[in-house]
């Protein structure tokens, strides 16, 4: 598989970190009630969004780290 150029991998990593920050903020907003969601679903929605945010951050870290190896 062809590797991305270092600059492109860095941009992808930063975009994924931005996405993780946004999803983390959305998870916090859902858990505190700022986002209108049924009370029964708040915890589940916040957990799912938080989990996706963590995965985004880890994949972003991988892309950023791979850009330093090039």
N, C-alpha and C positions, 0 to 999 in steps of 0.2 A: 504494500500500500504506500502510495506517495505521501510524503510528509508535507505539512503546510509550511510556508515560509515563516520565519520567526515573528515577523511583524503581524502576520495574519493570525497566528496562534495566540499572540498576546491580545489582539483585539477581540478574538472569540472568548478568551478567558475573562477579560474585563466585562464583556457583554453578559456573560453568564453570572458574574459576580453582581452586576447591576440587577439582573433578573432575580437573583437570590435575595437581594436586599428588598426589592419590590414585593416579592412573595412573602418574605418574612414580615414586612410591614402590614401586608394584607392579612396575614395570619393573626397578627396582634390585634388589628382592627376588628376582625371577625370574633376573636375571643373576648374582646371587651364590649362588644355590642355596637360598635360604630357602623358596622355593615349590617343592614337589616336581614338577619337570618333567623330562622326558627330556633328557639332556645334549645331544643333537643339536638339540633345539628351543629351548634356552635363549636363544641369541643372536637367533634369529628372533623369539621371543616378546617379548624385551626391546626389540628394535628396533620392532616393531609397536606395543607399548604406549607406548614413548617417542614415536613419531611421532604417535599419537593424542593424547598429552598435549600435545605442541607445538601441534597443531591446536586443541585445546580452549582452550589458553591464548591463542592468537591470536584466536579467535572471542570469547572472554571479554573480551579487550582491546578489540575492536571494539564490543561492547555497552557496556562501561564508558565508552569514549570517546564513543560516541553519546549517552550519558546526560548528558555534560557539555555537549554542544551544545544541549540543549533549554533 
